[in-house]
């Protein structure tokens, strides 16, 4: 639970900066709504749809700027697993973005 809350806090900070999300793929977080209320709702929906590991990967990549290899090392996973997880994350966030547009 604490990891989940920390990840949400990191995402909120990134939303306020907007700079940290520029490198994101076509996922929902790459195109944020204009209002903070909509952004908050989008973040909460994204956090609810992602597993704890997926949420960690999002935070490490989009907020902390870590590479897939660095994320794999920190989480004790193979790089290939992180790549596969990122593809799943992108699919989930793309679907979420479609719901918000």
C-alpha positions in Angstrom: 0.0 0.0 0.0 2.8 2.4 0.8 4.5 1.7 -2.5 1.2 2.4 -4.3 0.8 5.7 -2.4 4.4 6.7 -3.1 4.0 5.9 -6.8 0.9 8.1 -7.0 2.8 10.9 -5.3 5.6 10.6 -7.8 3.1 10.7 -10.7 1.4 13.8 -9.3 4.8 15.5 -9.1 5.5 14.5 -12.7 2.1 15.8 -13.8 2.9 19.2 -12.3 6.3 19.3 -14.0 5.0 18.0 -17.4 8.7 17.7 -18.5 9.1 14.3 -17.0 6.4 12.8 -19.3 7.8 14.0 -22.6 9.6 10.7 -23.2 6.5 8.6 -22.6 5.2 6.4 -25.4 1.6 6.7 -26.6 0.2 5.8 -23.2 -2.3 7.9 -21.3 0.2 9.7 -19.2 1.8 11.1 -22.4 -1.2 13.3 -23.1 -2.6 14.7 -19.9 -5.9 16.6 -19.6 -5.6 20.3 -19.2 -7.2 20.6 -15.8 -5.7 19.3 -12.5 -8.9 17.6 -11.6 -8.9 15.6 -14.8 -5.2 14.9 -14.4 -5.8 13.7 -10.8 -8.6 11.4 -12.0 -6.4 10.0 -14.8 -3.6 9.3 -12.4 -5.9 7.6 -9.9 -7.5 5.5 -12.7 -4.0 4.5 -14.0 -2.8 3.6 -10.6 -5.9 1.4 -10.0 -5.4 -0.5 -13.3 -1.7 -1.2 -12.9 -0.1 -3.9 -10.7 2.3 -2.7 -8.0 5.2 -3.8 -10.2 3.8 -2.0 -13.2 3.3 1.1 -11.2 6.9 0.9 -10.0 8.1 0.6 -13.6 6.1 3.7 -14.6 7.5 5.7 -11.7 11.1 4.5 -12.3 10.9 5.3 -16.0 8.8 8.4 -16.3 9.6 10.1 -13.0 13.1 9.0 -12.1 14.3 8.7 -15.8 15.7 5.2 -15.3 16.4 3.0 -18.4 14.8 -0.5 -18.8 18.1 -2.1 -17.8 18.4 0.0 -14.6 14.8 -0.8 -13.7 15.4 -4.5 -14.3 18.4 -4.4 -12.0 16.6 -2.6 -9.2 13.5 -4.9 -9.4 15.6 -8.1 -9.8 14.0 -8.8 -13.2 15.4 -9.4 -16.7 15.4 -6.5 -19.1 13.2 -8.5 -21.4 10.6 -8.8 -18.6 10.7 -5.0 -18.1 10.2 -4.5 -21.8 7.2 -6.9 -21.8 5.7 -5.2 -18.8 6.2 -1.8 -20.4 4.3 -3.0 -23.4 1.4 -4.1 -21.2 1.5 -0.8 -19.3 1.4 1.1 -22.6 -1.6 -0.9 -23.7 -3.5 -0.3 -20.4 -2.7 3.4 -20.4 -3.6 3.8 -24.1 -7.0 2.2 -23.4 -7.4 4.6 -20.4 -6.5 7.6 -22.5 -9.2 6.6 -25.0 -11.8 6.6 -22.2 -10.8 10.2 -21.2 -10.9 11.6 -24.7 
